[in-house]
Amino acid sequence: MADCGDMVHVPLLRLGRTYESIDQVELVHHATGEPVARVSQANAGLVARDVGRMNGGVLRSITMADMLRLCRTAAGVFVDGTVPLGGGGQGFDDYIRQLSATTGMPQVLCRANARKIHRVLDEMDRVLAGLTRGFDLSILDRGYGQDNGRTLSWFGLARVFGAVLPSNSPGVHSLWIPAIALKTPTVVKPGREEPWTPWRILQCFIAAGLPGEALGFYPCEHGGAGQLLLAVDRAMLFGDSSTTRPWRNDQRVQLHGPGFSKVILGPDAARDWEGHVDLIVSSILANGGRSCINASAVWTPSNADAIAQAVAQRLAKVEALGADDPKAELAAFANPQVAQRTSDSIDAAMSGARDVTQEIRGSHRLVRRGRCAYLLPTLIRCQRDHPLANREFLFPYASVVECPAGEIAASVGPTLVASVISQDEDFRRAMMACGDVDRLNLGPIPTWQLSWDQPHEGNLFEHLYRQRAFQAA
């Protein structure tokens, strides 16, 4: 398929078989409004029925060694192969164009995210080593075994794993892929504008030899997503606070909501802040600011005004460019009303704060281009108790707040990633002991720089398996 403007049909995948439903939604190009795809929709009853029919043991006979080989094969298909789609085939370049067309994400960022997915598939042994803390994976084949003189036994908690996925950034799909490698039948509900990545991942696994009946793909509305979460034994849910809140007490569901990630300067780094501007800008701007691992705040014990001015000077230079421009750094909002509401919510809360980027640009953050809109990078200088100090949006946004060094660890609040820059031992110890930080980067490491042998947010293996005491005579 040579052009993303060619209408294609994205079907359901029901126990390995494609299915075209009567109920379909149309996806259009974010900039032109031209139809790109028709996506079949599943209703809640169909989702519940299919999950109930899945064979939870279909992957158990595959050894972990073979599963890792299968993942590497799937990695090659993902970047070099053609997978079935819409009665034809989808090559990698087709995938990139379709992904960019319906999400508004620049093609250059789509390709960067695709490289992350390829790496996770290709290096699944490292990913699983991080999740399992390095025990011999063949223990999962037998259910028990010896590892460094210990007898270990693990059993699966999930007959079927489910994932309700977002549309904001393709890179997040790397988080649920290990469930398949861990021998768990998997069903996914894609984000409305982003069926392309989960579809391609599942088809790459099938092309590599995974039994198709272990996989399901169910585009659906809110009711179907809720039914999927109820029907499976373990799940992963992506969304904002309003989406994840109803499930926060359900231990079966691993939540991936706002990250509130931060760059935190210690007293020494705050004095020498000029050397850290590049890292701060990168942490805010990378991937169009659309990831939960992007910094949405900078905390410093001093020099907050100077830091805000220098970072804003850099961010204010970023322009809204077309999705096919190789220099594009921002994703378009296909629905201008979403961009308008987001910008309005910031403006409504500005009392007592400064939009430093707007002061430098001399123009508002909202830019309209045809049928879509962009939000230019926004840096807010405010106090730590200000409403804008702890916000996160789907564009490059961050606040800069000043807080005494001795109070930062107790004040930062829930933080997915904290990049703590300091050589002050007391400050480092305080941040090491901070229970609000899920992932700690100690040193000049941007918030977006992940190590795949470390769990990103929660531990998917511990979500899917439980260790038990075991003896054998």
NUMARVO-61864 format. One line per 2 residues: their letters; for each residue x, y, z of C-alpha. Coordinates in Angstrom, 3 decimals, decimal comma, padded with zeros to 6 digits. Each point is the difference from the previous one (the first is absolute). Example, Ala and Ser with C-alpha at 12.3 -4.5 7.8 and 13.67 -1.06 7.14 Angstrom:
# NUMARVO-61864
AS> 012,300:-004,500:007,800  001,370:003,440:-000,660
END
This chain:
# NUMARVO-61864
MA> 000,000:000,000:000,000  001,793:003,068:-001,227
DC> -002,089:002,825:001,422  -001,498:000,530:003,439
GD> -002,947:001,610:-001,774  -001,042:-003,418:-001,358
MV> -002,879:-001,074:002,232  000,727:-003,272:001,797
HV> -002,046:-002,118:002,344  001,412:-000,858:003,423
PL> -001,836:-003,121:001,216  -000,401:-001,622:003,366
LR> 002,284:-002,899:000,840  -002,067:-002,674:001,707
LG> 001,963:-003,028:001,209  002,418:000,497:-002,862
RT> -002,596:000,579:-002,717  -000,838:003,340:-001,582
YE> -003,597:001,144:000,221  -001,806:002,933:-001,652
SI> -002,809:001,332:002,152  -003,041:001,954:-001,129
DQ> 000,819:002,813:002,420  003,024:001,956:-001,245
VE> 001,579:003,388:000,619  001,851:002,094:-002,541
LV> 003,453:001,420:000,648  001,062:003,044:-001,991
HH> 003,272:001,745:-000,735  000,710:002,538:002,734
AT> 000,915:002,758:-002,474  -002,100:-000,651:-003,104
GE> -003,086:-001,677:001,418  000,244:-002,675:-002,693
PV> -001,140:-003,495:001,074  002,882:-002,295:000,938
AR> -001,661:-003,081:001,521  -003,206:-001,651:001,091
VS> 000,467:-001,803:003,318  -002,331:-002,825:000,998
QA> -001,455:000,393:003,488  -000,645:-002,700:002,603
NA> -002,890:000,178:002,433  000,327:-000,909:003,660
GL> -001,787:-003,336:-000,392  002,303:-001,142:-002,788
VA> 003,079:000,935:002,046  -001,239:-001,936:003,050
RD> -000,950:-003,020:-002,097  003,334:-000,180:-001,829
VG> 002,111:000,423:003,138  -002,008:-002,758:001,669
RM> 000,742:-002,334:-002,916  003,763:000,577:-000,068
NG> 002,255:-002,913:000,933  002,131:001,288:002,843
GV> 002,543:-002,792:-000,451  000,620:000,399:-003,726
LR> 003,470:001,521:000,520  001,211:-002,170:002,878
SI> 001,606:-002,634:-002,211  002,300:002,603:-001,608
TM> 003,313:000,061:001,840  001,362:003,338:001,129
AD> 003,023:-000,509:-002,269  -002,328:-000,421:-002,975
ML> -002,109:002,945:001,127  003,042:002,272:000,020
RL> 000,939:-001,200:-003,495  -003,571:000,685:-001,096
CR> 000,232:003,550:001,395  003,185:000,641:-001,965
TA> -001,673:-001,247:-003,171  -002,985:002,260:000,688
AG> 002,414:002,928:000,436  001,329:-000,545:-003,503
VF> -003,491:-000,174:-001,456  -000,992:003,194:001,820
VD> 002,598:002,160:-001,761  000,576:-001,917:-003,234
GT> -003,079:-002,093:-000,691  -003,450:000,332:-001,498
VP> -002,966:-001,045:002,139  -003,610:-000,661:-001,066
LG> -002,332:002,980:000,163  -003,233:000,861:-001,762
GG> 000,143:-002,742:-002,590  003,526:000,998:-000,952
GQ> 003,289:000,601:001,730  001,518:002,646:002,229
GF> 003,718:000,670:-000,384  001,998:001,936:002,561
DD> -000,151:003,282:-001,938  -003,769:-000,445:-000,410
YI> -000,242:-000,456:003,759  001,936:003,200:000,691
RQ> -002,162:002,051:-002,409  -003,263:-001,408:001,388
LS> 001,120:000,540:003,580  000,960:003,609:-000,667
AT> -003,131:000,654:-002,051  -002,530:-000,862:002,705
TG> 001,910:001,087:003,120  001,682:003,202:-001,232
MP> 003,367:-001,189:001,293  002,899:000,984:-002,301
QV> 001,334:-002,882:-002,064  003,492:000,532:001,411
LC> -001,376:-000,609:003,523  -002,046:-002,975:-001,221
RA> 003,193:-001,597:-001,260  001,802:000,703:003,275
NA> -002,813:-001,692:001,934  000,060:-002,946:-002,380
RK> 003,674:-000,477:000,789  -000,912:-000,300:003,695
IH> -002,508:-002,739:-000,765  002,494:-001,833:-002,194
RV> 002,608:000,173:002,737  -002,344:-001,454:002,625
LD> -000,917:-002,899:-002,288  003,599:-000,586:-001,058
EM> 001,406:000,238:003,535  -002,819:-001,732:001,846
DR> 002,532:-002,068:001,943  001,313:003,212:001,633
VL> -003,504:001,297:000,646  -001,058:-003,227:001,712
AG> 003,247:-000,124:001,958  -000,917:003,364:001,490
LT> -003,582:-001,032:000,745  000,978:-003,346:001,562
RG> 003,194:001,246:001,667  001,996:-002,402:-002,088
FD> -001,085:-003,500:001,039  000,257:-002,859:-002,495
LS> -003,020:000,455:-002,273  -000,218:-003,738:-000,698
IL> -001,542:-000,257:003,471  -003,179:001,365:-001,606
DR> -000,004:-002,990:-002,370  -000,028:-002,580:002,823
GY> -001,658:002,071:002,697  002,946:-000,496:002,341
GQ> 003,770:-000,333:-000,104  003,367:000,869:001,435
DN> 001,540:003,424:-000,351  003,324:000,812:001,711
GR> -000,629:-002,678:002,590  -003,581:001,089:000,685
TL> -003,109:-001,994:-000,759  -002,510:002,315:-001,648
SW> -003,576:-000,592:-001,076  -002,300:002,416:-001,813
FG> -003,557:-000,358:-001,246  -002,030:002,147:-002,342
LA> -002,790:002,195:001,329  -001,574:000,819:-003,358
RV> -001,812:-002,293:-002,378  -000,328:003,069:-002,260
FG> 001,692:003,414:000,231  -001,664:003,132:-001,386
AV> 001,236:003,476:-000,848  -002,091:003,130:-000,586
LP> 002,329:002,193:-002,025  000,410:003,732:-000,742
SN> 000,529:001,999:-003,186  002,551:002,481:001,343
SP> 003,322:-001,711:-000,813  000,854:-003,303:-001,719
GV> 002,919:-000,603:002,357  -002,327:-000,954:002,868
HS> -000,836:-003,241:-001,805  003,384:-001,329:001,028
LW> -001,396:-000,341:003,534  -002,588:-002,721:-000,685
IP> 001,968:-002,054:-002,536  001,870:-002,010:002,708
AI> -003,317:-001,560:001,076  000,039:-002,031:-003,217
AL> 003,626:-000,976:000,537  -001,015:-001,184:003,474
KT> -002,388:-002,547:-001,559  -003,211:001,866:000,775
PT> -002,783:000,171:-002,631  -000,584:003,692:-000,621
VV> -002,893:002,154:-001,211  000,272:003,723:-000,676
KP> -002,369:002,901:-000,486  001,859:002,591:-002,128
GR> -000,320:003,756:000,337  -002,552:001,443:-002,379
EE> 002,475:001,839:-002,246  002,787:-002,560:000,374
PW> -000,983:-003,531:-001,015  003,118:-000,302:-002,158
TP> 002,704:-000,870:002,529  -001,802:-002,695:002,037
WR> -001,342:-001,558:-003,214  003,496:-000,148:-001,500
IL> 001,517:-001,427:003,206  -002,551:-002,817:000,194
QC> 000,353:-000,819:-003,694  003,805:-000,097:000,370
FI> -000,360:-002,579:002,783  -002,292:-002,098:-002,178
AA> 002,428:000,270:-002,936  002,782:-001,168:002,339
GL> -001,956:-003,139:000,894  -002,018:000,873:003,114
PG> -003,416:-001,744:000,023  -002,506:002,607:-001,106
EA> -002,681:-001,316:002,348  002,058:001,440:002,870
LG> -000,593:003,569:-001,212  -002,930:002,374:-000,272
FY> -000,467:003,503:-001,405  -003,224:001,797:000,959
PC> -000,541:003,634:-000,972  -003,043:001,115:001,974
EH> -001,637:002,800:001,916  000,145:000,627:003,758
GG> -002,413:-002,801:000,861  002,015:-002,578:-001,894
AG> 003,224:001,168:001,651  -001,567:-000,396:003,429
QL> -001,242:-003,464:-000,879  003,465:-001,011:-001,167
LL> 001,458:001,046:003,358  -002,669:-001,991:001,830
AV> 000,354:-003,096:-002,178  003,759:-000,512:000,242
DR> 001,948:-001,171:003,057  002,723:002,649:-000,118
AM> 000,031:003,266:-001,923  001,823:003,230:-000,805
LF> -001,928:003,268:-000,403  001,338:003,226:-001,495
GD> -001,795:003,309:000,400  -000,400:003,243:001,858
SS> -001,099:000,251:003,612  -003,704:-000,170:-000,858
TT> 000,556:-003,210:-001,991  002,152:-001,791:002,565
RP> -001,760:001,174:003,173  -002,866:-002,577:-000,070
WR> 002,549:-002,838:-000,110  002,487:001,207:002,614
ND> -001,167:-002,540:002,614  -000,103:-002,948:-002,412
QR> 003,247:-001,890:000,531  -000,511:-001,862:-003,274
VQ> 000,530:003,211:-001,972  003,419:001,647:-000,272
LH> -000,579:003,727:-000,535  002,048:002,250:-002,256
GP> -001,302:003,515:000,508  001,705:003,398:000,060
GF> 003,696:-000,248:000,839  000,729:003,413:001,563
SK> 003,666:-000,685:-000,815  002,530:002,565:001,162
VI> 003,534:001,326:-000,300  001,183:000,744:003,536
LG> 003,115:002,060:000,675  001,893:-000,327:003,238
PD> 001,549:003,053:001,692  003,279:-000,404:-001,867
AA> -001,611:-000,531:-003,408  -002,287:002,978:000,578
RD> 003,049:002,218:000,478  001,513:-001,279:-003,273
WE> -003,331:-000,231:-001,839  001,315:001,210:-003,381
GH> 001,567:-003,391:-000,695  -003,346:-001,776:000,382
VD> -002,177:002,019:-002,373  000,447:-002,457:-002,900
LI> -001,133:-002,914:002,146  -003,028:001,906:001,315
VS> -001,083:001,052:-003,500  000,422:-003,525:-001,331
SI> -001,988:-001,488:002,878  -002,899:002,354:-000,733
LA> 000,067:-000,042:-003,804  000,945:-003,550:-001,041
NG> -002,675:-001,985:-001,854  -002,096:003,125:-000,364
GR> -000,543:000,123:003,766  -002,645:-002,726:-000,327
SC> 001,432:-002,625:002,358  -000,492:-000,552:003,713
IN> 003,792:-000,051:000,255  000,298:003,567:-001,298
AS> 000,816:002,485:002,740  -003,041:002,057:000,967
AV> 001,812:001,861:002,779  003,453:001,243:000,993
WT> 000,694:000,255:003,735  002,937:002,025:001,252
PS> 001,042:001,479:003,354  001,257:003,228:-001,614
NA> 000,289:001,978:-003,242  -003,462:-001,019:-001,206
DA> -000,559:003,269:-001,888  003,299:-000,263:-001,886
IA> -000,580:-003,677:-000,797  -003,516:000,693:-001,253
QA> 001,242:002,834:-002,218  002,790:-002,077:-001,562
VA> -002,159:-003,079:-000,617  -002,845:002,104:-001,387
QR> 002,399:001,727:-002,409  000,734:-003,406:-001,515
LA> -003,565:-001,276:-000,006  -001,348:003,201:-001,523
KV> 001,964:-000,704:-003,196  -001,980:-003,163:-000,756
EA> -002,395:000,444:-002,922  -003,105:-001,837:-001,174
LG> 001,078:-001,954:-003,086  -001,771:-002,493:-002,237
AD> 000,029:-003,675:000,940  002,195:-000,873:-002,993
DP> 002,640:002,618:000,868  003,165:-001,750:001,270
KA> 000,547:002,877:002,455  -003,471:-000,259:001,556
EL> 000,015:-000,255:003,798  -003,685:000,476:000,820
AA> -003,037:-002,186:-000,615  -003,155:001,549:-001,391
FA> -003,341:-000,211:001,768  -002,341:-001,463:-002,610
NP> -002,892:001,447:002,012  000,662:003,740:000,441
QV> -002,552:000,119:002,815  002,221:-002,233:002,135
AQ> 002,916:002,391:-000,499  -002,266:002,959:000,748
RT> -001,343:-001,534:003,225  003,498:-000,919:001,148
SD> 001,329:003,484:-000,638  -003,047:001,618:001,597
SI> 000,461:-002,080:003,160  003,565:001,302:000,324
DA> -001,055:003,599:-000,591  -002,795:-000,304:002,544
AM> 002,476:-001,024:002,705  002,690:002,586:-000,794
SG> -000,701:002,351:002,901  003,173:000,169:002,063
AR> 002,111:-001,692:-002,697  001,936:001,046:-003,116
DV> 000,057:-001,628:-003,433  003,661:000,743:-000,682
TQ> -000,035:-001,517:-003,492  -002,893:002,228:-001,057
EI> 001,797:003,072:001,321  003,013:-000,874:-002,163
RG> -001,943:-000,987:-003,137  -002,389:002,900:000,249
SH> -002,756:-002,282:-001,261  -002,465:-002,479:001,453
RL> 000,741:-003,714:000,233  -003,020:-001,063:-002,113
VR> 000,732:-000,142:-003,739  -002,677:-000,975:-002,519
RG> 000,946:-001,492:-003,360  -002,929:-000,963:-002,175
RC> -002,136:-002,621:001,725  002,529:-000,786:002,744
AY> 001,747:001,900:002,769  003,331:000,017:001,834
LL> 000,953:001,003:003,517  003,446:001,568:000,138
PT> 002,293:-000,923:002,912  -001,056:001,709:003,198
LI> 002,154:000,653:003,058  -001,740:001,344:003,093
RC> 001,788:001,684:002,919  -002,069:-000,356:003,159
QR> 000,075:-000,900:003,669  -000,058:-003,658:001,024
DH> -003,562:000,228:001,356  -001,342:001,613:-003,187
PL> -002,613:-001,972:-002,030  002,330:-000,059:-003,029
AN> 002,965:-001,379:001,954  -001,200:-003,581:-000,192
RE> -001,720:-000,352:-003,372  000,699:-002,144:-003,036
FL> -001,215:000,471:-003,570  000,443:-001,665:-003,418
FP> 002,527:002,550:-001,234  003,321:001,389:001,307
YA> -001,086:001,619:003,246  001,863:000,463:003,261
SV> 000,028:002,162:003,074  003,075:001,306:001,805
VE> -000,345:000,185:003,775  002,368:000,959:002,794
CP> 000,107:-002,002:003,211  002,578:-000,229:002,814
AG> 002,267:-002,989:-000,590  -000,914:-001,569:003,325
EI> -003,703:000,040:-000,880  000,090:-001,320:-003,579
AA> -000,119:-003,737:000,764  -003,077:000,424:002,189
SV> -001,728:002,395:-002,424  000,392:-001,290:-003,565
GP> -002,995:-002,348:000,207  -000,646:-003,007:-002,286
TL> 002,701:-000,060:-002,677  000,441:-002,654:-002,669
VA> 003,549:001,058:-000,944  002,233:002,356:001,963
SV> 003,341:001,011:-001,465  001,876:001,188:003,080
IS> 003,141:001,987:-000,794  002,234:000,517:003,006
QD> 003,246:-001,089:001,604  -001,226:001,091:003,430
ED> -000,067:-003,235:002,009  -002,694:001,121:002,435
FR> -002,263:001,040:-002,866  000,636:-003,230:-001,932
RA> -000,781:-002,112:003,083  -003,241:001,909:000,545
MM> -001,075:-000,580:-003,588  001,039:-003,670:000,147
AC> -002,316:-000,391:002,990  -002,907:001,830:-001,658
GD> -002,860:-002,456:-000,396  -001,870:002,230:-002,459
VD> 002,507:-000,625:-002,821  -000,670:-003,090:-002,096
RL> 003,114:000,213:-002,165  003,080:001,866:001,191
NL> 002,692:001,272:-002,355  002,895:001,059:002,196
GP> 002,195:002,325:-002,004  -000,314:001,944:-003,276
IP> -002,339:-002,457:-001,750  -003,028:001,394:-001,890
TW> -003,353:-001,242:001,245  -000,773:-001,721:-003,327
QL> 003,170:-002,143:000,022  -001,116:-003,453:001,118
SW> 001,951:-003,164:000,607  -002,025:-002,939:-001,312
DQ> 001,431:-002,366:002,610  -001,742:002,079:002,676
PH> -003,800:-000,041:000,491  -001,458:003,246:-001,338
EG> -003,118:000,351:002,134  -000,995:-002,893:002,201
NL> 001,253:-003,510:-000,708  -001,941:-001,896:-002,643
FE> 001,539:-003,347:000,952  -001,131:000,334:003,616
HL> -003,406:001,061:-001,326  -000,270:-003,235:-002,000
YR> 001,818:-002,526:002,213  000,212:-000,824:003,685
QR> 002,805:-001,786:001,809  -000,909:-002,830:002,356
AF> 001,833:-002,068:002,568  000,977:-003,309:-001,548
QA> 001,572:-003,291:001,067  000,273:-003,280:-001,893
A> 001,018:-003,414:001,343
END
